[in-house]
């Protein structure tokens, strides 16, 4: 809930970049490392609190919210969504005064105090009138009670944690997050209107819009839920078969046909000379059933979302062969998606839900929040996993079932909501390559229709985050360059393909 922190408190950061210190702020703080700047700030906070415990907080700016000083941090509770909106508006105004440079705001407050800033601001702007005008322009929610589906995997972290950690209620929504058995169920419940929105795999809204594998219905994907976050797991009996050329005859599981898991597994084995349709078997297995099928010998391995890769290690039935970030660093995985109809017919509700997801995604991106999030999403009604397993995935400190050492890979899973159009183009090339779609494909048109990057950028800016200044970029995947301007050439460049 940092985005609702007290803007008049120098100890509270209002920025939400991945490192919590944007480039502008880093420049303002001087040539320090992130760790040094964080330590310096914490020491300064302790000094201020020790010298004047009542500084700033006795000047009438608590607005009736609860504050906890023991750790130098504050937790705020709000009685109504109106209170939350008031705080959000104040934050936006104060951030704007300092040009979104949070370091400058905090330095200024250290010099003059929050009371002085608030008093000066009230003489310049009629805050009550500004708040009323913003609320009136934002419009009432057409629907506040929503149903959002999720498959119980760590890729759904922002969608799940937004419930117990208050990100939905922050934007006036009463969201029921519904655990869903698998992707076909998530797709079908979305198509028949049982879900207002859903956790999906990044290829799914593309396929649903095209009518590939289901009835065609326009879907949009305003936010990527996570990047990286997958792995190839093999049964322990295959520890002597680390070369994919030895995998002929293997049976692999993936969670869905229209998934990055399927397309990355196909890409990986094909680059090693293995035809995924002729030399191995690829079966669709719901993620919660992956470990049991591996243990039973029904699968030799799988390319799955976590926590089921780490769970196989925890259960001592499998080992992590490779993280998918080693195949494509920063690849998309899961997404937040809804029908175009929902976004069009309920624009205010859609906007509030969208903001809550983007805010939760950025909160998830901060590593200092990962242990807290692991605790929040591990219980039975969410992931139903041992907290230690979820924590290993989210923090990137894990064992792989091969070596005795602990690996430290902070971006084993990461969170970035921006839906790059070039990601959609790459996915479409793989759908074309393996015969999931046929004929001429207008790659850019479909990508830009489904992946609404412009909307995402606007919401990110509104919440104080910095979006990319472009929507397309090239990628290097296993040493091979993907040029988004030449998708058809890319498809034809592969020796193993169906197209």
DODRENTI-96599 format. One record per residue (C-alpha): chain; z negated, y negated, x negated; residue number from 1. Coordinates in pm, 1 decimal. Each point is the difference from the previous one (the first is absolute). Layout:
REM residues N
<"A"; <Z; Y; X>; NUM>
...
This chain:
REM residues 499
<"A"; <0.0; 0.0; 0.0>; 1>
<"A"; <38.9; -233.5; -299.7>; 2>
<"A"; <272.0; -193.0; 175.8>; 3>
<"A"; <-273.0; -140.0; 225.4>; 4>
<"A"; <-230.7; -98.2; -285.2>; 5>
<"A"; <-171.2; -340.4; 6.2>; 6>
<"A"; <257.9; -246.3; -141.9>; 7>
<"A"; <-281.6; -235.8; -101.0>; 8>
<"A"; <-163.5; 260.6; -225.2>; 9>
<"A"; <109.2; 3.6; -364.0>; 10>
<"A"; <-116.8; 362.4; -37.7>; 11>
<"A"; <248.0; 132.1; 255.0>; 12>
<"A"; <360.6; 68.4; -97.4>; 13>
<"A"; <253.5; -71.3; 273.5>; 14>
<"A"; <295.4; 146.1; -185.7>; 15>
<"A"; <118.4; 356.6; 52.6>; 16>
<"A"; <249.3; 80.1; -269.2>; 17>
<"A"; <-9.6; 344.3; -156.9>; 18>
<"A"; <-221.5; -122.1; -286.4>; 19>
<"A"; <-175.6; -265.7; 210.9>; 20>
<"A"; <113.5; -256.5; -256.3>; 21>
<"A"; <354.3; -128.4; 60.2>; 22>
<"A"; <213.6; -139.9; -281.0>; 23>
<"A"; <-89.9; -356.4; 98.5>; 24>
<"A"; <-367.9; 83.2; 2.7>; 25>
<"A"; <20.5; 181.3; -330.7>; 26>
<"A"; <158.7; -308.5; -153.5>; 27>
<"A"; <-273.1; -219.1; 145.1>; 28>
<"A"; <-272.8; 227.6; -133.0>; 29>
<"A"; <145.0; -7.2; -350.9>; 30>
<"A"; <117.8; 278.0; -232.6>; 31>
<"A"; <-252.3; 261.1; 108.7>; 32>
<"A"; <55.3; 357.0; 102.1>; 33>
<"A"; <-68.3; 89.0; 360.6>; 34>
<"A"; <-317.0; 180.5; -104.0>; 35>
<"A"; <-118.2; -299.8; -202.6>; 36>
<"A"; <69.6; -244.7; 281.3>; 37>
<"A"; <-180.9; 221.2; 248.9>; 38>
<"A"; <-302.7; 34.3; -229.3>; 39>
<"A"; <-5.2; -375.4; -66.6>; 40>
<"A"; <10.7; -75.1; 369.0>; 41>
<"A"; <-279.3; 246.6; 78.8>; 42>
<"A"; <-220.3; -154.3; -271.5>; 43>
<"A"; <67.2; -347.3; 134.0>; 44>
<"A"; <-82.5; 116.9; 352.6>; 45>
<"A"; <-330.2; 143.7; -121.0>; 46>
<"A"; <-81.0; -326.0; -183.0>; 47>
<"A"; <73.5; -211.6; 303.5>; 48>
<"A"; <-204.2; 219.6; 230.5>; 49>
<"A"; <-295.6; 4.8; -239.4>; 50>
<"A"; <1.2; -378.2; -51.5>; 51>
<"A"; <49.1; -98.7; 362.5>; 52>
<"A"; <-27.4; 288.2; 245.0>; 53>
<"A"; <47.4; -229.9; 294.5>; 54>
<"A"; <305.7; -177.8; -140.8>; 55>
<"A"; <278.9; -33.4; 252.3>; 56>
<"A"; <-155.5; 233.9; 254.8>; 57>
<"A"; <-248.1; -257.1; 135.7>; 58>
<"A"; <266.8; -254.1; 83.7>; 59>
<"A"; <88.3; 133.9; 341.5>; 60>
<"A"; <307.7; 202.9; -88.1>; 61>
<"A"; <-114.5; 345.8; 95.5>; 62>
<"A"; <139.9; -46.7; 351.4>; 63>
<"A"; <-254.6; 246.6; 135.2>; 64>
<"A"; <122.6; 287.8; -219.9>; 65>
<"A"; <-221.2; 241.1; -189.5>; 66>
<"A"; <-14.5; -30.1; -381.8>; 67>
<"A"; <-138.3; 243.5; -257.2>; 68>
<"A"; <-82.7; -141.9; -344.0>; 69>
<"A"; <-137.8; 297.9; -188.5>; 70>
<"A"; <321.3; 78.9; -184.7>; 71>
<"A"; <156.1; -343.9; -8.0>; 72>
<"A"; <239.5; 114.2; 275.2>; 73>
<"A"; <-1.7; -74.6; 369.3>; 74>
<"A"; <66.7; 207.8; 304.0>; 75>
<"A"; <83.5; -200.1; 310.1>; 76>
<"A"; <-25.6; 118.1; 354.4>; 77>
<"A"; <171.6; -172.4; 290.8>; 78>
<"A"; <-112.9; 12.2; 359.0>; 79>
<"A"; <345.9; -61.6; 143.6>; 80>
<"A"; <364.2; 1.1; -101.6>; 81>
<"A"; <-11.1; -380.0; 54.3>; 82>
<"A"; <-250.4; -24.8; -286.3>; 83>
<"A"; <226.9; 209.7; -219.3>; 84>
<"A"; <296.2; -221.1; 81.9>; 85>
<"A"; <-202.9; -313.5; -81.3>; 86>
<"A"; <-84.8; 136.9; -341.9>; 87>
<"A"; <360.2; 105.3; -65.3>; 88>
<"A"; <121.6; -351.9; 83.0>; 89>
<"A"; <-257.1; -159.6; -230.1>; 90>
<"A"; <106.6; 235.5; -277.3>; 91>
<"A"; <366.4; -88.3; 45.9>; 92>
<"A"; <-75.1; -373.9; -12.8>; 93>
<"A"; <-220.1; 23.3; -308.8>; 94>
<"A"; <248.0; 229.5; -179.0>; 95>
<"A"; <275.9; -248.6; 78.8>; 96>
<"A"; <-200.5; -290.8; -142.3>; 97>
<"A"; <-8.7; 177.1; -335.0>; 98>
<"A"; <360.3; 120.6; 7.9>; 99>
<"A"; <-112.9; 364.8; 45.2>; 100>
<"A"; <-169.3; -24.5; -343.7>; 101>
<"A"; <-332.4; 167.4; 65.5>; 102>
<"A"; <-127.7; -58.8; -352.8>; 103>
<"A"; <38.0; -375.7; 50.6>; 104>
<"A"; <-186.0; 18.9; 330.8>; 105>
<"A"; <-288.5; 189.2; -154.9>; 106>
<"A"; <-22.1; -232.5; -302.5>; 107>
<"A"; <0.0; -302.1; 230.1>; 108>
<"A"; <-278.1; 150.2; 211.4>; 109>
<"A"; <-206.2; 71.9; -311.4>; 110>
<"A"; <17.6; -370.0; -83.9>; 111>
<"A"; <-55.3; -162.4; 340.7>; 112>
<"A"; <-132.3; 272.5; 230.2>; 113>
<"A"; <125.2; 139.5; 327.0>; 114>
<"A"; <-183.9; -259.8; 208.1>; 115>
<"A"; <188.3; -285.1; -163.3>; 116>
<"A"; <336.5; 168.9; 53.7>; 117>
<"A"; <-74.1; 76.5; 365.6>; 118>
<"A"; <-121.4; -353.9; 67.4>; 119>
<"A"; <306.7; -151.3; -166.8>; 120>
<"A"; <229.8; 233.1; 191.3>; 121>
<"A"; <-156.9; -92.0; 334.4>; 122>
<"A"; <68.5; -369.2; -63.2>; 123>
<"A"; <368.5; 69.8; -65.9>; 124>
<"A"; <77.9; 260.7; 265.9>; 125>
<"A"; <-131.5; 48.4; 354.6>; 126>
<"A"; <-72.1; 368.3; -62.5>; 127>
<"A"; <-93.2; 81.1; 359.0>; 128>
<"A"; <331.6; -135.7; 126.0>; 129>
<"A"; <193.8; 183.6; -273.5>; 130>
<"A"; <-168.8; 327.8; 89.7>; 131>
<"A"; <69.4; -48.1; 368.9>; 132>
<"A"; <365.7; -80.5; -66.9>; 133>
<"A"; <46.4; 306.8; -220.7>; 134>
<"A"; <-159.5; 229.9; 255.6>; 135>
<"A"; <213.5; -143.3; 278.1>; 136>
<"A"; <320.8; 38.9; -202.9>; 137>
<"A"; <-84.7; 354.1; -105.9>; 138>
<"A"; <5.4; 119.6; 359.9>; 139>
<"A"; <-211.8; 259.3; 175.9>; 140>
<"A"; <29.8; 365.4; -87.6>; 141>
<"A"; <215.6; 174.3; 256.9>; 142>
<"A"; <-204.7; 314.7; -61.9>; 143>
<"A"; <-318.5; 36.1; -201.0>; 144>
<"A"; <-68.6; 373.3; 35.9>; 145>
<"A"; <248.0; 193.9; -212.5>; 146>
<"A"; <59.6; 357.1; -110.1>; 147>
<"A"; <119.1; 49.0; -357.2>; 148>
<"A"; <73.0; 347.5; -133.3>; 149>
<"A"; <-67.5; 121.3; -352.4>; 150>
<"A"; <44.7; 324.4; -189.8>; 151>
<"A"; <-321.8; 68.6; -197.3>; 152>
<"A"; <117.6; -78.2; -352.9>; 153>
<"A"; <-98.5; -267.5; -252.3>; 154>
<"A"; <340.6; -165.1; 40.2>; 155>
<"A"; <-130.9; -120.6; 338.0>; 156>
<"A"; <-296.3; -171.6; -165.1>; 157>
<"A"; <65.6; -354.6; 131.3>; 158>
<"A"; <61.5; 119.9; 356.4>; 159>
<"A"; <-313.3; 215.8; -4.1>; 160>
<"A"; <-243.3; -227.2; -183.6>; 161>
<"A"; <99.9; -296.9; 216.5>; 162>
<"A"; <-196.5; 170.7; 278.6>; 163>
<"A"; <-345.7; 61.6; -153.7>; 164>
<"A"; <21.6; -306.7; -225.2>; 165>
<"A"; <84.1; -244.6; 277.5>; 166>
<"A"; <351.7; -118.2; -81.0>; 167>
<"A"; <130.3; 64.5; 350.7>; 168>
<"A"; <-291.4; -171.8; 174.5>; 169>
<"A"; <39.9; -291.9; -239.6>; 170>
<"A"; <327.8; -78.5; 176.5>; 171>
<"A"; <-136.8; 57.5; 350.0>; 172>
<"A"; <124.9; 356.2; 39.7>; 173>
<"A"; <-175.6; 309.1; 132.5>; 174>
<"A"; <197.0; 275.7; -174.3>; 175>
<"A"; <-48.6; 371.4; 47.8>; 176>
<"A"; <129.4; 177.6; -308.5>; 177>
<"A"; <109.5; 348.0; 101.3>; 178>
<"A"; <12.6; 290.5; -242.3>; 179>
<"A"; <338.7; 169.2; 29.1>; 180>
<"A"; <87.7; 352.5; -110.7>; 181>
<"A"; <332.7; -77.6; -166.8>; 182>
<"A"; <303.4; -221.7; -17.2>; 183>
<"A"; <202.1; 154.1; 280.4>; 184>
<"A"; <-296.1; -63.5; 230.8>; 185>
<"A"; <-36.3; -357.1; -127.8>; 186>
<"A"; <370.6; -62.5; 59.5>; 187>
<"A"; <4.1; 151.6; 348.8>; 188>
<"A"; <-316.9; -175.6; 116.6>; 189>
<"A"; <142.7; -327.3; -125.7>; 190>
<"A"; <332.5; 54.6; 172.7>; 191>
<"A"; <-159.5; 85.0; 335.1>; 192>
<"A"; <-235.9; -298.4; -12.6>; 193>
<"A"; <-330.2; 181.1; -51.6>; 194>
<"A"; <-51.0; -196.1; -320.8>; 195>
<"A"; <48.9; -375.4; -18.4>; 196>
<"A"; <64.3; 32.3; -373.4>; 197>
<"A"; <-41.6; 270.2; -259.1>; 198>
<"A"; <-42.2; 101.8; -357.6>; 199>
<"A"; <339.9; 136.0; -101.3>; 200>
<"A"; <190.0; 111.9; -305.6>; 201>
<"A"; <229.5; -271.7; -136.7>; 202>
<"A"; <321.5; 193.3; 83.8>; 203>
<"A"; <-108.7; 64.7; 361.7>; 204>
<"A"; <77.7; -338.1; 161.4>; 205>
<"A"; <341.0; 8.0; -168.9>; 206>
<"A"; <70.2; 347.9; 138.1>; 207>
<"A"; <-135.4; -86.6; 346.4>; 208>
<"A"; <215.4; -312.9; 17.4>; 209>
<"A"; <307.1; 202.8; -99.4>; 210>
<"A"; <-87.9; 287.2; 234.7>; 211>
<"A"; <-19.4; 244.6; -288.2>; 212>
<"A"; <-226.5; 287.9; 105.9>; 213>
<"A"; <-106.4; -173.5; 321.3>; 214>
<"A"; <115.4; -222.5; 284.2>; 215>
<"A"; <131.3; -328.0; -137.7>; 216>
<"A"; <-232.4; -293.6; 63.7>; 217>
<"A"; <-24.6; -322.0; -202.0>; 218>
<"A"; <-312.1; 5.2; -214.7>; 219>
<"A"; <-129.4; -252.4; -248.6>; 220>
<"A"; <-212.2; 44.8; -308.3>; 221>
<"A"; <-186.0; -321.7; -77.4>; 222>
<"A"; <-229.4; 143.3; -266.1>; 223>
<"A"; <-7.5; 267.8; -267.2>; 224>
<"A"; <-339.1; 169.5; 6.7>; 225>
<"A"; <-7.9; 130.6; -353.8>; 226>
<"A"; <201.3; 46.3; -314.8>; 227>
<"A"; <-26.7; 306.8; -225.1>; 228>
<"A"; <-270.8; 231.1; 139.0>; 229>
<"A"; <178.1; 337.1; -12.6>; 230>
<"A"; <16.2; 293.4; -240.7>; 231>
<"A"; <162.2; 336.0; -57.8>; 232>
<"A"; <-261.9; 275.7; 15.3>; 233>
<"A"; <58.3; 359.0; -110.1>; 234>
<"A"; <-208.6; 310.9; 65.4>; 235>
<"A"; <-229.4; 89.4; -290.3>; 236>
<"A"; <201.7; 317.4; -62.8>; 237>
<"A"; <288.8; -220.8; -117.1>; 238>
<"A"; <-178.8; -176.9; -284.8>; 239>
<"A"; <250.1; 159.7; -238.4>; 240>
<"A"; <297.4; -139.1; 197.5>; 241>
<"A"; <-7.6; -372.6; -69.7>; 242>
<"A"; <377.0; -20.4; -48.4>; 243>
<"A"; <173.1; -48.9; 338.3>; 244>
<"A"; <284.8; 218.7; -123.5>; 245>
<"A"; <-246.9; 287.8; 46.8>; 246>
<"A"; <-48.1; -78.4; 368.6>; 247>
<"A"; <296.6; 188.4; 145.6>; 248>
<"A"; <-117.2; 190.3; 306.6>; 249>
<"A"; <-310.3; -217.8; 46.3>; 250>
<"A"; <-113.7; -103.9; 346.2>; 251>
<"A"; <-102.8; -366.8; 24.0>; 252>
<"A"; <-165.7; -197.2; 277.3>; 253>
<"A"; <73.4; -359.6; 99.2>; 254>
<"A"; <-161.0; -181.0; 294.4>; 255>
<"A"; <322.6; -97.6; 179.5>; 256>
<"A"; <376.8; 4.6; -43.7>; 257>
<"A"; <20.4; -379.4; 18.1>; 258>
<"A"; <-256.3; -64.3; -270.9>; 259>
<"A"; <-11.6; -136.3; -351.5>; 260>
<"A"; <-165.4; 330.5; -86.8>; 261>
<"A"; <313.0; 192.9; 96.5>; 262>
<"A"; <237.7; -243.9; -167.9>; 263>
<"A"; <-204.5; -26.8; -321.8>; 264>
<"A"; <-39.0; 379.6; -25.1>; 265>
<"A"; <374.0; 43.1; 49.1>; 266>
<"A"; <73.8; -270.5; -254.6>; 267>
<"A"; <-240.7; 147.4; -256.0>; 268>
<"A"; <120.8; 359.5; 13.3>; 269>
<"A"; <367.2; -102.4; 16.5>; 270>
<"A"; <-41.5; -205.8; -317.9>; 271>
<"A"; <-115.9; 326.1; -161.0>; 272>
<"A"; <306.4; 188.8; 123.5>; 273>
<"A"; <-166.5; 165.8; 301.5>; 274>
<"A"; <182.1; -23.4; 333.0>; 275>
<"A"; <-272.2; -68.6; 260.8>; 276>
<"A"; <197.8; 172.3; 275.5>; 277>
<"A"; <112.2; 306.3; -196.3>; 278>
<"A"; <-242.8; 69.3; -283.6>; 279>
<"A"; <-331.3; -71.0; 175.3>; 280>
<"A"; <-131.2; -12.8; 356.8>; 281>
<"A"; <-140.3; -322.6; 141.4>; 282>
<"A"; <-215.2; 36.0; 310.4>; 283>
<"A"; <-160.4; -262.9; 220.9>; 284>
<"A"; <-378.8; 48.3; -2.3>; 285>
<"A"; <-249.4; -247.1; 152.5>; 286>
<"A"; <-207.1; -151.9; -282.4>; 287>
<"A"; <-336.1; 140.0; 124.1>; 288>
<"A"; <147.7; 351.3; -23.0>; 289>
<"A"; <135.2; -32.3; -354.9>; 290>
<"A"; <-300.6; 137.0; -190.0>; 291>
<"A"; <-49.0; 296.8; 234.1>; 292>
<"A"; <366.1; 99.2; -34.5>; 293>
<"A"; <-22.3; -29.8; -378.0>; 294>
<"A"; <-311.2; 218.9; -6.3>; 295>
<"A"; <162.2; 259.0; 227.4>; 296>
<"A"; <305.9; 22.6; -223.0>; 297>
<"A"; <234.2; -136.4; 265.7>; 298>
<"A"; <90.7; -280.9; -239.8>; 299>
<"A"; <46.9; -6.0; -376.1>; 300>
<"A"; <-48.3; -372.6; 2.2>; 301>
<"A"; <44.1; -318.5; 196.2>; 302>
<"A"; <76.3; -365.8; -32.8>; 303>
<"A"; <-263.1; -146.1; 224.9>; 304>
<"A"; <-192.7; -316.4; 71.4>; 305>
<"A"; <-358.6; -16.7; -116.2>; 306>
<"A"; <-277.5; 93.6; 39.3>; 307>
<"A"; <154.5; 347.6; 25.0>; 308>
<"A"; <124.2; -0.9; -358.7>; 309>
<"A"; <-349.4; -71.2; -124.7>; 310>
<"A"; <-147.6; 234.2; 260.9>; 311>
<"A"; <199.3; 289.8; -149.2>; 312>
<"A"; <-165.2; -72.3; -335.4>; 313>
<"A"; <-339.5; -34.2; 167.9>; 314>
<"A"; <50.1; 338.3; 169.4>; 315>
<"A"; <116.6; 150.2; -332.1>; 316>
<"A"; <323.0; 138.0; 150.3>; 317>
<"A"; <252.3; -239.4; -153.0>; 318>
<"A"; <66.7; -254.5; -273.4>; 319>
<"A"; <178.8; -332.3; -16.1>; 320>
<"A"; <333.0; 53.9; -173.9>; 321>
<"A"; <107.4; -365.4; 10.6>; 322>
<"A"; <-83.2; -319.1; 186.1>; 323>
<"A"; <299.8; -141.0; 183.3>; 324>
<"A"; <-56.8; -336.4; -168.8>; 325>
<"A"; <131.6; 178.3; -309.6>; 326>
<"A"; <324.1; 63.7; 190.1>; 327>
<"A"; <33.1; -351.5; 140.4>; 328>
<"A"; <-264.6; -255.2; -89.9>; 329>
<"A"; <-91.9; -203.8; 308.2>; 330>
<"A"; <195.2; 204.5; 252.8>; 331>
<"A"; <-80.9; -54.8; 368.1>; 332>
<"A"; <-171.8; 272.2; 195.3>; 333>
<"A"; <-146.9; -76.7; 341.3>; 334>
<"A"; <37.3; -290.3; 237.4>; 335>
<"A"; <-123.0; -180.6; 307.0>; 336>
<"A"; <271.5; 1.9; 266.6>; 337>
<"A"; <56.4; -71.8; 366.9>; 338>
<"A"; <284.2; -25.2; 246.9>; 339>
<"A"; <205.1; -314.8; 11.9>; 340>
<"A"; <-86.0; -6.6; 370.4>; 341>
<"A"; <-375.4; -26.7; -70.6>; 342>
<"A"; <52.4; -285.1; -247.0>; 343>
<"A"; <229.0; -185.6; 240.5>; 344>
<"A"; <-194.3; 45.8; 323.2>; 345>
<"A"; <-345.7; -60.8; -150.5>; 346>
<"A"; <60.9; -250.2; -279.2>; 347>
<"A"; <-358.7; -130.7; -24.2>; 348>
<"A"; <-151.8; 347.3; 1.4>; 349>
<"A"; <258.1; 118.6; -252.5>; 350>
<"A"; <-75.2; -299.1; -224.2>; 351>
<"A"; <-375.4; 64.3; 11.6>; 352>
<"A"; <44.5; 370.3; -76.1>; 353>
<"A"; <244.5; -78.2; -277.7>; 354>
<"A"; <-241.6; -248.1; -159.9>; 355>
<"A"; <-287.2; 245.5; 14.6>; 356>
<"A"; <211.1; 262.3; -179.9>; 357>
<"A"; <122.6; -238.1; -271.1>; 358>
<"A"; <-354.1; -128.1; -55.8>; 359>
<"A"; <-140.4; 354.3; -18.7>; 360>
<"A"; <277.8; 106.0; -238.7>; 361>
<"A"; <-80.8; -278.9; -243.5>; 362>
<"A"; <-370.6; 80.6; 23.0>; 363>
<"A"; <85.5; 361.7; -83.7>; 364>
<"A"; <200.7; -115.2; -301.8>; 365>
<"A"; <-314.6; -132.0; -168.6>; 366>
<"A"; <-150.2; 273.0; -216.1>; 367>
<"A"; <-354.1; -126.3; 40.8>; 368>
<"A"; <29.3; 84.2; 371.3>; 369>
<"A"; <126.5; 356.2; -43.7>; 370>
<"A"; <-336.8; 181.9; -17.9>; 371>
<"A"; <-119.2; -184.6; 312.1>; 372>
<"A"; <322.4; 90.0; 180.2>; 373>
<"A"; <-25.7; 366.0; -104.9>; 374>
<"A"; <-342.2; 16.1; 161.4>; 375>
<"A"; <131.1; -165.4; 317.9>; 376>
<"A"; <302.0; 225.7; 55.0>; 377>
<"A"; <-132.7; 339.8; -112.4>; 378>
<"A"; <-200.4; 90.9; 316.1>; 379>
<"A"; <109.3; 260.3; 252.1>; 380>
<"A"; <155.1; -244.6; 247.5>; 381>
<"A"; <231.3; -133.2; -271.9>; 382>
<"A"; <103.2; 214.2; -300.3>; 383>
<"A"; <-269.2; 268.4; 32.7>; 384>
<"A"; <-7.2; 46.9; -376.9>; 385>
<"A"; <-270.9; 13.6; -268.6>; 386>
<"A"; <-60.4; -357.9; -110.7>; 387>
<"A"; <31.8; 103.7; -366.2>; 388>
<"A"; <357.4; 118.7; 63.2>; 389>
<"A"; <103.2; -322.3; 173.7>; 390>
<"A"; <-172.3; -209.1; -265.2>; 391>
<"A"; <186.9; 179.3; -281.1>; 392>
<"A"; <329.6; -81.2; 172.7>; 393>
<"A"; <-74.4; -365.0; 78.7>; 394>
<"A"; <-160.4; -88.7; -332.2>; 395>
<"A"; <244.0; 202.0; -209.6>; 396>
<"A"; <-278.8; 171.8; -196.1>; 397>
<"A"; <70.0; 366.6; 56.7>; 398>
<"A"; <38.2; 347.9; -147.5>; 399>
<"A"; <336.6; 174.2; 30.4>; 400>
<"A"; <-102.5; 367.3; -8.7>; 401>
<"A"; <164.6; 47.2; -339.7>; 402>
<"A"; <-196.0; -200.9; -253.9>; 403>
<"A"; <-375.4; -38.9; -11.7>; 404>
<"A"; <22.0; -374.6; -62.7>; 405>
<"A"; <-19.6; -264.6; 270.9>; 406>
<"A"; <323.0; -193.1; 47.9>; 407>
<"A"; <-14.3; -372.8; 64.5>; 408>
<"A"; <308.3; -115.8; 192.9>; 409>
<"A"; <-101.9; -306.1; 206.4>; 410>
<"A"; <335.8; -17.1; 180.4>; 411>
<"A"; <17.9; 368.7; 86.0>; 412>
<"A"; <10.5; -147.8; 348.6>; 413>
<"A"; <44.6; -368.9; 61.4>; 414>
<"A"; <48.6; -232.1; 293.1>; 415>
<"A"; <270.1; -263.0; 40.1>; 416>
<"A"; <125.8; -89.8; 349.0>; 417>
<"A"; <334.4; -155.9; -91.1>; 418>
<"A"; <289.8; 205.4; 147.0>; 419>
<"A"; <274.6; -43.9; -258.9>; 420>
<"A"; <348.3; 28.9; 147.7>; 421>
<"A"; <109.3; 176.4; -318.0>; 422>
<"A"; <-256.2; 275.0; 69.0>; 423>
<"A"; <163.1; 57.9; 336.6>; 424>
<"A"; <344.6; 11.7; -162.0>; 425>
<"A"; <-119.3; 263.5; -249.0>; 426>
<"A"; <-144.3; 212.5; 281.6>; 427>
<"A"; <327.5; -26.1; 191.9>; 428>
<"A"; <194.0; 115.1; -308.6>; 429>
<"A"; <-214.7; 313.4; -15.1>; 430>
<"A"; <42.6; 63.7; 372.0>; 431>
<"A"; <375.0; -23.9; -59.7>; 432>
<"A"; <-16.1; 210.8; -317.2>; 433>
<"A"; <-172.3; 292.7; 173.1>; 434>
<"A"; <193.7; -13.0; 327.0>; 435>
<"A"; <-265.1; -152.9; 228.2>; 436>
<"A"; <248.4; -271.7; 94.4>; 437>
<"A"; <377.6; 17.4; -19.1>; 438>
<"A"; <298.4; -232.9; -4.6>; 439>
<"A"; <5.8; -365.2; -98.6>; 440>
<"A"; <-341.0; -161.9; -40.1>; 441>
<"A"; <-57.3; -374.9; 10.9>; 442>
<"A"; <-292.8; 20.1; -239.0>; 443>
<"A"; <-98.8; -365.8; -9.2>; 444>
<"A"; <32.6; -53.9; 374.2>; 445>
<"A"; <-225.6; 294.3; 83.9>; 446>
<"A"; <-249.5; -87.3; -273.4>; 447>
<"A"; <-33.4; -357.8; 119.8>; 448>
<"A"; <-20.4; 99.0; 366.3>; 449>
<"A"; <-284.8; 247.8; -50.6>; 450>
<"A"; <-192.8; -132.2; -301.7>; 451>
<"A"; <-96.0; -347.4; 125.6>; 452>
<"A"; <-78.7; -150.6; -340.3>; 453>
<"A"; <36.9; -360.4; 116.2>; 454>
<"A"; <-271.8; 48.1; 260.8>; 455>
<"A"; <-221.2; 167.6; -257.5>; 456>
<"A"; <43.5; -285.9; -245.7>; 457>
<"A"; <-93.4; -254.8; 268.2>; 458>
<"A"; <-317.6; 188.0; 95.3>; 459>
<"A"; <-96.7; 46.1; -365.1>; 460>
<"A"; <31.7; -374.6; -60.8>; 461>
<"A"; <-196.3; -75.9; 315.2>; 462>
<"A"; <-285.4; 219.6; -126.3>; 463>
<"A"; <3.2; -154.9; -346.2>; 464>
<"A"; <190.5; 272.9; -183.2>; 465>
<"A"; <309.2; -52.2; -213.5>; 466>
<"A"; <307.9; 200.7; 108.3>; 467>
<"A"; <296.0; 74.2; -229.3>; 468>
<"A"; <276.0; -262.5; -0.8>; 469>
<"A"; <270.5; 261.6; 57.3>; 470>
<"A"; <45.6; 316.9; 205.7>; 471>
<"A"; <225.0; 210.5; -221.7>; 472>
<"A"; <-45.7; 135.9; -351.5>; 473>
<"A"; <129.6; 286.2; -213.5>; 474>
<"A"; <-211.3; 303.1; -92.6>; 475>
<"A"; <-8.9; 252.9; -281.9>; 476>
<"A"; <-74.9; 349.6; 126.0>; 477>
<"A"; <-33.8; 276.9; -260.3>; 478>
<"A"; <202.8; -210.3; -241.8>; 479>
<"A"; <287.3; -59.1; 245.6>; 480>
<"A"; <66.5; -353.9; 123.9>; 481>
<"A"; <33.6; -63.9; 370.8>; 482>
<"A"; <217.5; -306.8; 59.4>; 483>
<"A"; <-61.5; -111.5; 356.9>; 484>
<"A"; <338.3; -177.8; 7.7>; 485>
<"A"; <185.9; 329.8; -50.6>; 486>
<"A"; <-165.8; 255.0; 231.7>; 487>
<"A"; <310.4; 211.7; 63.8>; 488>
<"A"; <74.9; 26.3; -371.3>; 489>
<"A"; <-361.0; 108.5; -48.8>; 490>
<"A"; <32.2; 278.9; 257.3>; 491>
<"A"; <321.9; 123.3; -161.6>; 492>
<"A"; <-149.8; -7.4; -349.5>; 493>
<"A"; <-216.4; 309.9; 56.3>; 494>
<"A"; <129.1; 342.9; -95.6>; 495>
<"A"; <-223.0; 173.8; 256.0>; 496>
<"A"; <40.8; -133.2; 352.5>; 497>
<"A"; <119.8; 94.3; 347.5>; 498>
<"A"; <199.2; -317.6; 78.2>; 499>
